[in-house]
Amino acid sequence: MTESASYVYYEYPDNVGERLSYGENHPERKALFKILEESTKKKGYELKRLEELADSIEEKVDTAKSFPDESFAYLGLENIEPYKGTATFQTLLGKEILSMSKRFRKGDIVFAGLRPYLNKVHLVEQTEAIGSAELFVIKPKEELVIPDYLLKYLLSDLTLTQTKWILTGCSYPRLNPDDFKNLKIIKPTRKEEQEQILKRIEAYEKNAQQKDDETLKLSNRCRNVILEKLEIEMPSPNLFEVTSTDFYSDWDIGDSGRLDFVFHHPWMDKIRVLLSSFKTTKLGDLIEPQIEYGINASGKEQGSIPFINIQNMGIDGRLKLAEIGYIDTAEDSKLVHGRDILLSRSRLVGVCNLVTEKEDGFSFGSYILRLRTRKDSDVPPEYIVSFLNSDLGQAQIRMLETGAFGKNINTRQIKEIKVPLPHYLEDIGELVSEIQKMWRELDESEAETEKLWTQSRKKFAEVLLE
């Protein structure tokens, strides 16, 4: 929730602005504006509206209709890291992007207008890209403000306190475009002063980024711990990526029944040879025959049942609950329980997570499948989750997935995935202990990373207001 249901205040009509709104006139918001004005006068800075420092960009494109076979660097809201300013772009064909997109270019800043309290802001480094229609796109006026300074300001609590009380919508809280343009920004008059402020928080950001990099390395090692312990070496490159310039010829496609570019790609032939070189068992032999589909919903800001969606799934096997949504009702068959396995079947195909006791009783979305290990299986769910997220597990998912307008993998294909096993089944217990240990280390490392990024944001505000 973005406001406390028990908070009460009163205001005289003469002190109410143009909008008669609980959030617009909230004492906390007014107190912040007073602090901003006093600090600005004291330090000889300027207090500007965002639209005075940046131009709004409203360039939209329907790629599925206009450029179906062209590749795009795409940025979804789920691909922007909260509070950090970092983002990961996906490479998608126009026909795979089924909604209207915003276009932006290097030097633009994108700001998530949906649930802005998650603080998803990014300074674009791609030459040209597109992204979610829920993004505000602005181009900083570089003669007035350093783009990185404006980015840090939008990521800081100085912005969060302004936006938290003026969101519209219940299921999906949004920031109004006019409210976004009217955000108040402290601008040191000279750009040299802006540079000095950035330098004063440089060490804090460096420490946070270093811890972030350590966490990422640990996450990748966690994904591939089974391959490491079983001494399975992937062909180069480790991860398969097809490009529009790839080509090959093959006169014999065997009896696969598929005329598919990726399935018969020479790199996939290397994967098939690799799988044939050691002991494997089909995933279908390790799990219960019934695989359950999730609920066709998207999750709301409030509700009685937590709702796991694609953006809550992490590639290292752990669910991410910071952005969890909710639904009001769900059948018992659509609730997950401890040690269930969740696998994304569409969009980000093949991400696999283990349900822990903390998520017992949660529901899950229609893009996700629920698997359960057989009661008589010697292979625990931790082992299956870790392998499916590994480079070799992901390679098989890329091989088996289908679809022209967005990739999918179905329950039959999932059961065909080959899982390598140790020579001695008792070695699985040791591997599972190692996986669990890494998950605990990742939890601790992420908590430390978040703490360091928080310190960096607070330091930025302190330097401006000191």
Long-range contacts (C-beta under 8 A, 24 or more apart in sequence): 1-301, 1-302, 2-117, 2-164, 2-165, 2-167, 2-173, 3-164, 3-165, 21-166, 22-165, 23-164, 23-165, 23-166, 23-167, 24-165, 24-166, 26-165, 28-161, 28-165, 29-161, 29-162, 29-165, 29-166, 32-158, 32-161, 32-162, 33-184, 35-465, 36-158, 36-184, 36-186, 39-186, 39-464, 39-465, 40-186, 43-188, 44-189, 45-186, 45-187, 45-188, 45-189, 45-193, 46-186, 46-187, 46-188, 46-189, 47-184, 47-185, 47-186, 47-187, 48-184, 48-185, 48-187, 49-181, 49-182, 49-183, 49-184, 49-185, 50-138, 50-180, 50-181, 50-182, 50-183, 50-184, 50-185, 51-181, 51-182, 52-144, 53-140, 53-141, 53-144, 53-145, 53-150, 53-185, 53-187, 54-109, 54-138, 54-139, 54-140, 54-141, 54-145, 54-150, 55-138, 55-139, 55-141, 56-136, 56-137, 56-138, 56-177, 56-181, 57-102, 57-103, 57-104, 57-108, 57-137, 57-138, 57-139, 58-102, 58-137, 59-102, 59-103, 59-104, 59-137, 60-100, 60-101, 60-102, 60-103, 60-133, 61-100, 61-101, 61-102, 61-103, 61-130, 62-100, 62-101, 63-94, 63-95, 63-97, 63-101, 63-130, 64-94, 64-95, 64-96, 64-97, 64-98, 64-405, 66-94, 67-94, 68-93, 68-94, 68-95, 69-93, 69-94, 69-95, 70-94, 71-243, 71-244, 72-97, 72-101, 72-129, 72-130, 73-126, 73-128, 73-129, 73-130, 74-101, 74-129, 74-130, 74-131, 75-110, 75-122, 75-129, 75-130, 75-131, 75-132, 75-135, 76-131, 76-132, 77-112, 77-114, 77-120, 77-132, 77-134, 77-135, 77-311, 78-310, 78-311, 78-323, 80-110, 80-112, 80-120, 80-121, 80-122, 81-120, 82-118, 82-119, 82-120, 82-322, 82-323, 83-118, 83-119, 83-155, 83-450, 83-453, 83-454, 83-457, 84-155, 84-208, 84-212, 84-453, 85-121, 85-122, 85-123, 85-151, 85-152, 85-155, 86-122, 86-212, 87-122, 89-126, 89-129, 91-241, 95-404, 95-405, 96-405, 96-406, 96-407, 97-130, 98-405, 98-406, 99-132, 99-133, 100-133, 101-130, 101-131, 101-132, 101-133, 102-130, 102-131, 102-132, 102-133, 102-135, 102-137, 103-128, 103-129, 103-130, 103-137, 104-128, 104-129, 104-130, 104-131, 104-135, 104-137, 105-129, 107-139, 107-140, 107-142, 107-147, 108-137, 108-138, 108-139, 109-137, 109-138, 109-139, 109-140, 109-147, 109-150, 109-151, 109-154, 110-135, 110-136, 110-137, 111-135, 111-136, 111-137, 111-138, 111-154, 111-180, 112-136, 113-174, 113-175, 113-177, 113-180, 114-172, 114-173, 114-174, 115-172, 115-173, 115-174, 115-301, 115-323, 116-163, 116-167, 116-173, 116-174, 116-175, 117-160, 117-163, 117-164, 117-167, 117-173, 118-322, 118-323, 119-155, 119-159, 119-160, 121-151, 121-154, 121-155, 122-151, 123-147, 123-148, 123-151, 134-174, 136-175, 136-177, 136-180, 144-187, 145-185, 145-187, 145-191, 145-194, 146-191, 146-194, 146-195, 146-198, 148-198, 149-194, 149-195, 149-197, 149-198, 150-185, 152-198, 152-201, 152-457, 152-460, 153-185, 153-186, 153-460, 154-183, 155-457, 155-460, 156-457, 156-460, 156-461, 157-457, 157-458, 157-461, 158-186, 158-461, 158-464, 159-183, 170-300, 170-301, 170-302, 171-300, 171-301, 172-300, 172-301, 173-301, 186-464, 197-460, 197-463, 197-464, 200-459, 200-463, 201-456, 201-459, 201-460, 201-463, 204-452, 204-455, 204-456, 204-459, 205-456, 207-452, 207-456, 208-449, 208-452, 208-453, 208-455, 208-456, 211-445, 211-448, 211-449, 211-452, 212-449, 212-453, 214-445, 215-442, 215-445, 215-446, 215-449, 218-438, 218-441, 218-442, 218-445, 219-314, 219-315, 219-316, 219-442, 220-316, 221-438, 222-316, 222-317, 222-386, 222-435, 222-438, 222-439, 222-442, 223-315, 223-316, 223-317, 223-386, 223-389, 223-390, 223-391, 224-390, 224-391, 225-386, 225-431, 225-434, 225-435, 225-438, 226-383, 226-386, 226-387, 226-390, 226-420, 226-431, 227-390, 227-391, 227-392, 229-422, 229-427, 229-431, 229-434, 230-278, 230-420, 230-422, 232-274, 232-278, 232-392, 232-420, 234-274, 234-391, 234-392, 234-395, 235-267, 235-270, 235-271, 235-274, 238-391, 239-391, 239-394, 239-395, 240-265, 240-267, 240-268, 240-395, 240-398, 260-402, 262-398, 262-399, 262-401, 263-399, 263-400, 268-395, 268-398, 268-399, 271-392, 271-395, 271-396, 271-399, 274-392, 275-392, 275-396, 275-418, 275-420, 278-420, 279-420, 279-421, 279-423, 280-418, 280-419, 280-420, 280-421, 281-379, 281-418, 281-419, 281-421, 282-415, 282-416, 282-417, 282-418, 282-419, 283-384, 283-388, 283-414, 283-415, 283-416, 283-417, 283-418, 283-419, 284-414, 284-415, 284-416, 286-373, 286-374, 286-377, 286-379, 286-384, 286-419, 287-341, 287-371, 287-372, 287-373, 287-374, 287-377, 287-384, 287-415, 288-371, 288-372, 288-373, 288-374, 291-369, 291-370, 291-371, 291-411, 291-414, 292-333, 292-334, 292-369, 292-370, 293-345, 293-366, 293-369, 294-334, 294-363, 294-364, 294-365, 294-366, 294-367, 294-368, 294-369, 294-370, 295-327, 295-330, 295-334, 295-363, 295-364, 295-365, 295-366, 296-365, 296-366, 297-327, 297-365, 297-366, 298-325, 298-365, 299-324, 299-325, 299-326, 299-327, 299-365, 300-325, 300-326, 300-327, 301-325, 301-326, 302-326, 303-327, 303-328, 304-328, 304-329, 305-329, 305-330, 305-335, 305-361, 305-362, 305-363, 306-359, 306-361, 306-362, 306-363, 307-362, 307-363, 307-364, 307-365, 308-336, 308-342, 308-359, 308-362, 308-363, 308-364, 308-365, 308-368, 309-364, 309-365, 309-367, 309-368, 310-344, 310-347, 310-348, 310-351, 310-365, 310-367, 310-368, 313-342, 313-344, 313-348, 313-351, 313-352, 313-353, 313-368, 314-351, 314-353, 315-351, 315-389, 316-389, 316-439, 316-442, 317-352, 317-353, 317-354, 317-382, 317-385, 317-386, 317-389, 317-435, 317-439, 318-353, 318-354, 318-439, 318-442, 318-443, 319-353, 319-354, 319-355, 319-356, 319-359, 321-358, 321-359, 327-363, 330-363, 334-363, 334-364, 335-361, 335-362, 335-363, 336-360, 336-361, 336-362, 336-363, 336-364, 336-370, 337-361, 339-372, 339-373, 339-380, 339-381, 340-370, 340-371, 340-372, 340-381, 341-370, 341-371, 341-372, 341-373, 341-381, 341-384, 341-385, 342-368, 342-369, 342-370, 342-371, 343-368, 343-369, 343-370, 343-371, 343-388, 343-414, 344-368, 344-369, 345-369, 345-408, 345-409, 345-410, 345-414, 346-406, 346-407, 346-408, 346-409, 347-406, 349-397, 349-401, 349-407, 349-408, 349-409, 350-388, 350-393, 350-394, 350-397, 350-398, 350-401, 350-409, 351-389, 352-384, 352-385, 352-388, 352-389, 352-393, 353-385, 354-381, 354-382, 354-385, 369-411, 369-414, 371-414, 378-425, 378-428, 379-419, 379-421, 379-428, 380-428, 380-432, 382-432, 382-435, 382-436, 383-428, 383-431, 383-432, 383-435, 384-419, 386-431, 386-435, 387-419, 387-420, 388-417, 392-420, 393-417
